[in-house]
Amino acid sequence: MSIRIIGTGSYVPEKTVTNDDLSQMVDTNDEWITQRVGVKERRVSVSETTADLAVKAAQRAIEAAGISAEELDLIVTATVTGDSLCPSTAALVQAAIGAKCPAFDISSACSGFLFALDTAAAFIARGGIRHALVIGAERLSRVLDWTDRSTCVIFGDGAGAAVVAPGDNYLVSHLFTQGNDDVLSIPAGKGNSPFYEREEPVYKVVMKGQETFRFAVRRITDDIRLVSDMAGITPDQLKYIVPHQANSRIIDLAARKLGIPMERFVLNIERYGNTSSASVAISLDELVRSGALQPGDLIALCAFGGGLSSAACIIRW
Ligand code: ACO
């Protein structure tokens, strides 16, 4: 038993922050950000919480699936910027949309949506679940150092979601973890314990850009080749690849290594920046709503990020 995606949705907050806006805050400029990262603007929440973003994306996915929230049997949310450690973002979504099912979060940074999708697939394979809601939602603006030009220009806020049901469209998947807190991390910040003696790092994104870059290119190419092998196809049979939107140069380099034209990679980093676990979900929703997918099309989703982690899967639409 596998799964099929029966509805997708996404939501980004209204406020747009352009590269020119950022150049008023840190020593940067539109040309550097456009050429080195590929972002022109990103959305930033001014009052909505991570759960608020997740709820709006979830409601759109549920509507697209043509079901009601009471028909959900599971909610899995991927996030590294939940509003609280407890309750989970998934639990807050459950309450807000009027669902009654079990709900929990998973954390795998930018690979999170794919880890959550695979988790839902495993629950569905176990049986007894008619519909699962899978969400990726982030308010990264909260954990950025807005004085650090090497990170604050990259990220944005947003959420994406998919409703999945039993089916046979999720052909193969691969999850990868290479435990490491040195390359890319978001420390949880100073705790309250009067007994704890170690220095606590500050709660913000810390990234070694070039190491992350090399990891990303290697993982996209290795993961796409691996899942293609597992599915018994060659990568050039993929109609679209929906990659994590971290840096357009990463995608460009991976595309060249794979020998797949850039036009087949779904790109929206220019408008939203890197929204971590929301990025693949938002991109998938935009691809679905564009009408470009035909039944039977083979697509791959792939992502990489903190953990270090990466993931890929192939779906027959
Ligand atoms: N504006 C202008 N100049 C800048 C900026 C900026 N915003 N940021 C850095 N620079 C400067 C640097 O100071 C450096 O100057 P110097 O040569 O005088 O020292 C120069 O630009 C080059 O800096 P590099 O760090 O070498 O730039 P690079 O080309 O590697 O680009 C970047 C940096 C964009 C971070 C890139 O390495 C990258 O995209 N890495 C991957 C990031 C990623 O994929 N993250 C996703 C995972 S996030 C997650 O999982 C939560």
Boltz pocket constraint, residues with backbone or C-beta under 6 A from the ligand:
constraints:
  - pocket:
      binder: B
      contacts: [[A, 27], [A, 28], [A, 29], [A, 32], [A, 33], [A, 36], [A, 37], [A, 109], [A, 110], [A, 149], [A, 150], [A, 151], [A, 153], [A, 184], [A, 208], [A, 209], [A, 210], [A, 212], [A, 213], [A, 216], [A, 246], [A, 247], [A, 250], [A, 274], [A, 276], [A, 304], [A, 305], [A, 306]]
      max_distance: 6.0
